[in-house]
Amino acid sequence: MVTIRVAAADGKDGMSILEHLLPYGDSPPLHIHRTQDEVFHVLEGEIRVKLGEQEKRFGRGDTFVAPKGVPHTYRVESKTGGRFLTVTLGDDFERLVRAFGRPAQRPGLPDPAGPPSPEAIQALSKSAALCGIDLVGPPLQ
């Protein structure tokens, strides 16, 4: 579940702040942001991050940067899930969330959906590319 806390259009600098609430094991495909650095700030839980060739773990209160042009992904490692903020300048990532997301049906996380279909992966890849993000590898296992 992603909540847009500050939209890029809200200020003059185009800063976007999104809050992510994710279940244990959640991991997006390895990807590259072509136009934006992405700052992460962990609010709850533990996440394992692959940033370039390095892997590190981050927990509550930790902040790190995924620089534009560097492949990265994460995996939520805490059994209770994770919650973090992402901060970007510009609206590329925010546009992807708006384009590919769907409204929450109720508070909290949705029921697990299982692995995405090939069609869903293709749709995500196409939407991401239109937002300056290239999917370059699998999620973390």
N, C-alpha and C positions, 0 to 999 in steps of 0.2 A: 504494500500500500504506500503510495507516494502522495504527500500533501505539499502543494506549492505554498510556501510560507511567505515568500517575497517573489513577485513576478518581475521579469526583466523590464517590463513596461512601467513598473511602479516608480522607478528612479531614473535619474539622468545618466547614470553610468551603465545601466543595463545589467545590474547584478541580479542573479537569480538564486534563491535559497529554497531547497527542497528537503523535506523530511521524509525519510524512508523507514517503514516498519516492515521487517522481513522475518520469515520463519527460518528455523534451523535448516541448514543445507542450501539455502537460496544462493545462486551464483549465476550472474549474467555471462554471456559469451565473452571471451577475450576480445577486447575492442580498443580502438584508437580514436580519440577526439582530434580531428584535424585542426580545429580553430580555437579550442578552449582548454586552459588548465582546469582541473577539477579538484577542489579542496574538499576533503572528507573530515568530519568531526564526529567521533563515536559518542553517542549519548548513553547507550545501554548495550550490553553483550560484548561478544568478541568476534572479530572478523579476521580472516586470513586473506592477505592481499598478495596478488602476483603483480609486480610492477616491473616491467621489462623482464630481466632474467632473475630477479630477486623475489623471494617470498618472505613476508613478515606478518606478525600478528599484532593487532591493535585492539585495545579495550577502552572502556569508559574513560572519557577525558582526552583520549589521544586524537591528534590532528595530523594529517599528512596530505601531500599534494601528488596527484597523478598529472604530470605535465602533458600538455598537448603533444601529440606525435609519439607518445610512449604507450605500447600495448599494456593494458591492465584489466584486471578483473578481481573479484573478491568472492569469498564464501563465508556465510554466517556459520560460525563454529559453536556458538552457545546454544544449548538445548532449548533455552527459553526464547530464542530468537534474538534479533538485533534491531537497534534503532540508531540512525545516524543522519547527519545533515550533509548535503552536498551544496557547494557554493561555486558558481561559475559567473564569468562576465560574458554577457551576450545570451541569446535565447536558444541556441542550438539544442542543448540537452532538454531544456524546458519544452521546446516544440516537439521533441520526440515523445516525451511523457504525455503531452496533450494529445498528440496524434495517435499514439498506440495504446494509451491507457483507456480505461473505462471507469465510469463512476462506481464508487463503492455502494454495495447493496445494503450494508449495515456497518456499524462500528467494528473495528478489529480486522484481523486478517481474513481474507476469503478462504473457503475450503481449498485444499490442495487440488490442483488441476491435472497433475501428472505431467509427463514429458510433453513438450510442444510437438505438434505435427510438423512434417516437412513444409506444409503450406504456411503454418504460423512462423516458422523460422525464416522462410523466404520473405514473408510480409514484413517481419521485423527488420531484416537486412535491408530491404528496399526503403522502409521508412527511416532507418538510421542513416543510410547513405544520403538521403535528402536533407538530413539535419547535420551533416558534417561528421558523422561517426561511422567508422568502418568496422564491421565484425570480422575478426581475423583468426579466431580459434575457438575452441570449446570452453565451456564453463569449467571451474575447478571441481575436481572430484574429491 
